């Protein structure tokens, strides 16, 4: 299983919207709606932000939204805030109880 | 609300093994998979494997097949990850994370992480 492809970095100004892509294959993202997104601040454990491609866990800001089309999933952060500066990882189920993570995207708030 | 608490940091010699524990409290342990994810310094997240405690069935990433063993003790609500034949590249923070109640949908909560340093 190869890691999912994400842009290395994405940046935006406060208040703007940014989108992070996560590209897999027909064996993972393309077949299963089981894509999740994680936010990780330096030195901290990852935090679940989106599951099942577009669902938000209780307590996660509605500024975070997810979608999927074909082999690509996306995470959009609207109304960008300073606290959103972190690393973001996508993860997809790949069948047979196997998972694969994306390479990660560093989000910078300008 | 389930919480996962991991064992403390370890320093190991190359060629040795390490066993990291992950104890669950405050919720159901056996019915949902516990996964292990590692993160080398400055690198991304890497799924290593997982186990469903109620069945004892474990699955591993191909990269770690033969070198990692994941098991669980239902009586103490504790999962374990043992990695053998350690090399310097195994230096990383190792996390445990539980499946959501919707199977395979995502991982939450996560343990606090355990730093394993492999050095001669």
Interface residues (C-beta under 8 A of the other chain):
Chain A: X1 X3 X32 X34 X36 X38 X40 X45 X46 X47 X48 X50 X51 X52 X55 X57 X87 X89 X91 X93 X96 X97 X98 X99 X100 X101 X102 X103 X104
Chain B: X33 X35 X37 X44 X45 X46 X47 X50 X57 X59 X61 X62 X95 X97 X100 X102 X104 X105 X106 X107 X108 X110 X111 X112 X113
